[in-house]
Amino acid sequence: MPRLGAVALALLVAAPLAAQPPALDSLRTRTLPGGLAVALPERWRPLPGVVQDAVMRTLGAAAAVARDSVLRAAFAAGQPAMLLYEIEPGVPDLSANLNVAPSPGLRPTSFGDATPAQRQLALAPLCDGVRALVTRLGGTVATCGSPTFETVGTRTIAVTRLVRSGASGPVTAWVAQYPDDDVIWTLTVTVPETREAELRAVALRIRRSLVLPDP
C-alpha cells in the first residue's frame, strides 16, 4: 500500500509538468511561400482577425514566375504588406510581425556599404513614423533610440529599440530592417518592458533566424 501511495504521489507531481507549454526560448521555424522562413516561439499563434491566407495564396501563386513578381503581388497601392503576425496566446504584447514594403533603389548591401552618417540619415524617419502610427491608434511612444547595426548572414541590418504603450503596460519593441533589392523587410518583435532583460536573447535569435528569398 505505501508503494501505491508513492506511485500516486509521483503521478500527481508529474501530471502538471507534462501539461506545461513549451518554453518561450523553444523556437520553431515558420516557412512561408516564396522562400521566406523565420523561427518563432513554438507556442505562439497567428493573431486572430489578421487575414494572412490571402497574402500567402498570392505569394504562392506568383512564386513560380519571378522573385520580383512575388514581391509586387504582395504590395497594395505601394503600401507595406503584412506577411505574418503571431502572438503569445492571451498575451498580445508578446508578438512578432513581418512585413515588406517597396523601397526603390535599395540593395541587400545598402546598409553595409553606407557610412554611419548615411545610415542615420536614411533611418531617421522611422521614429517619427512609429510615433505617428501609435498616436493614431491611441497610444504613445516613450522612447525611440538610434538604430544599431547587426550582421545576419552576409547582410547588415538595422535594429531600432523603442518603448510604447501596450495593453498591459509599457512594451519594448525591436524593429529590425533588412535591405533587399528595391524592398525593405521589417521584422518587429515586442515584449512587455518588465520582461525585456529576460527575453532580449530570444528576440535576437528570432531576428537572426529570418531567411529571405534568394536574389
QUIFENPE-V392762 format. One record per residue. SS is DSSP state (H for helix, E for strand, - for the rest). PHI is phi in whole degrees, -180 to 180 (none if undefined). D_CENTER is the distance of its C-alpha to the mean C-alpha in whole Angstrom. Layout:
SS/PHI/D_CENTER, SS/PHI/D_CENTER
This chain:
-/none/55, H/-57/53, H/-65/51, H/-63/50, H/-63/49, H/-66/47, H/-64/45, H/-61/44, H/-63/43, H/-63/41, H/-66/39, H/-65/38, H/-72/37, H/-78/35, H/-57/34, H/-63/31, H/-65/29, H/-66/29, -/-91/27, -/-66/25, -/-72/21, -/-58/19, -/-65/18, -/-61/14, -/-88/15, -/-91/16, E/-99/13, E/-132/13, E/-75/12, E/-99/12, E/-105/14, E/-112/14, -/-60/17, -/88/17, -/92/16, E/-90/13, E/-157/11, E/-153/8, E/-97/9, E/-126/8, E/-51/11, -/-57/14, -/-88/15, E/-72/12, E/-134/13, E/-57/12, -/-65/13, -/-58/16, -/93/18, -/-84/15, -/-86/17, -/-104/15, H/-59/18, H/-64/19, H/-65/17, H/-62/17, H/-64/21, H/-63/21, H/-63/19, H/-64/21, H/-67/24, H/-88/23, -/-59/22, -/-76/26, -/-84/27, -/-171/25, H/-60/21, H/-62/22, H/-66/23, H/-59/20, H/-69/18, H/-62/21, H/-65/21, H/-83/17, -/-88/19, E/-129/21, -/55/23, -/77/21, E/-94/18, -/-60/14, E/-110/14, E/-78/11, E/-105/10, E/-161/8, E/-150/8, E/-127/8, E/-135/10, E/-74/13, -/-53/16, -/83/18, E/-133/15, E/-64/13, E/-77/12, E/-100/10, E/-156/7, E/-146/4, E/-139/4, E/-125/5, E/-137/9, E/-136/12, E/-141/15, E/-63/18, -/-151/19, -/-54/23, -/92/24, -/-75/21, -/-134/21, -/-57/19, -/-95/21, H/-57/21, H/-71/19, H/-67/21, H/-83/25, -/-77/24, -/-77/26, H/-54/25, H/-66/26, H/-66/25, H/-62/22, H/-62/22, H/-65/24, H/-67/21, H/-100/18, -/-57/20, H/-67/20, H/-58/16, H/-62/17, H/-63/20, H/-65/18, H/-65/15, H/-60/19, H/-63/20, H/-66/17, H/-63/17, H/-63/21, H/-62/22, -/-88/20, -/89/22, -/-111/20, -/-138/20, E/-111/19, E/-79/21, E/-143/19, E/-147/17, -/-86/18, -/-72/19, -/-69/16, E/-109/17, E/-128/16, E/-130/15, E/-107/17, E/-120/14, -/66/17, -/-104/19, E/-109/17, E/-90/17, E/-117/14, E/-106/13, E/-126/12, E/-113/13, E/-99/13, E/-139/14, E/-124/16, E/-130/16, -/-72/18, -/-140/17, -/-63/18, -/-130/20, -/123/20, -/-60/18, E/-124/14, E/-91/13, E/-125/10, E/-107/8, E/-103/8, E/-102/8, E/-116/10, E/-116/12, E/-73/15, E/-148/17, -/-70/20, -/67/20, E/-142/17, E/-126/14, E/-96/10, E/-128/7, E/-114/4, E/-112/4, E/-116/4, E/-121/8, E/-144/11, E/-57/15, H/-58/16, H/-66/19, H/-111/17, H/-58/15, H/-61/18, H/-66/17, H/-108/14, H/-59/13, H/-67/14, H/-66/11, H/-61/8, H/-63/10, H/-63/11, H/-62/7, H/-71/7, H/-79/10, H/-86/10, -/-63/9, E/-112/12, -/-99/13, -/-59/16, -/-64/20, -/-62/21
